[in-house]
Amino acid sequence: MLRTVADGLKTPWGLAPLPDGDLLVSSRDDGTITRIDTGSGRKTVLGEVSGVSPAGEGGLLGIALSPHYASDHMVYAYFTSASDNRIVRMLYDAKKPAGEQLGAPDTVFKGIPKGAIHNGGRIAFGPDGMLYAGTGESGERDLAQDRKSLGGKILRMTPEGEPAPGNPFPGSVVYTYGHRNVQGLAWDGRQRLFASEFGQDTWDELNAIAPGGNYGWPDAEGRSGDPRYHDPVAQWHTDDASPSGIAYAKGSVWMAALRGQRLWRVPLAGTHTSAAPQAFLTGDFGRLRTVVPAGGDRLWLVTSNTDGRGRPRRGDDRILELRVT
């Protein structure tokens, strides 16, 4: 099964399923969040997120619902401002008129380096209720190995933006380092975290994340065998992947590829592959940005052809629903 849920979207980036089955989608360049009725495809703009300063790969990026959304109705967003990348939360009031349903952003965390490239941007609440964020090194390679910098990291914090209990470096939100540009975060059925990462010219990566781990950039790209660095679970040539979002379903990580224009399935046995990765939808829908579990054997998939690097087709960009095995 594969169907188009909604089309005519501009620079969609983050996707957050609502408890009633509808979806929230962010627009990187417009700085808006839109609600999608997954039955009819009807779009309702909640509002514009104030403070977003889109440029290059930056803008309104990942979104996530509060772990207490049923009671607090908070939507979290990662965005590029005039000075940095930051995470905010906003009250969503569906009873207000369209365009006026988002409350003023409350800054949860700020000071993540920004750049024309490598802004990271994926956020997700883990099974532990903590907020995780993938950041990029903003084109400044050395930031990735600097544990005092927030660039080129996976961050872990409380919903209020404080260093999460049990973090590997006391008093720091840094969870792992040595990353180039992390845009995919997902947990498997045993609460193990995986992350996708853009390589430079040689190898893109899917990594199993260990607290305090060093993932090698800029000293290593792909498998190095160097005991100082964690080798990836799987790697791809950059033309075949350039991965953004990932999701876990049916025993595999599913990885959306931008330049590769395909959906990768990575079958897992623990934190190792159980078979060679398989490619699906190659070239069928162009660049793929985000993939999110839709329950059971279904996924939501977001295309990214209006981001300035794709070739938009009639109806782009779109959200797809597909069944996987």
PyMOL commands that set and color helices and strands:
alter all, ss='L'
color gray80, all
select helices_A, chain A and resi 69-72+141-145+238-240
alter helices_A, ss='H'
color red, helices_A
select strands_A, chain A and resi 2-6+12-17+23-27+32-36+43-48+60-65+74-80+85-91+106-112+123-125+131-134+153-157+174-177+182-187+193-197+203-208+234-237+243-249+252-257+262-269+272-273+278-280+288-295+298-303+319-323
alter strands_A, ss='S'
color yellow, strands_A
deselect
rebuild
show_as cartoon
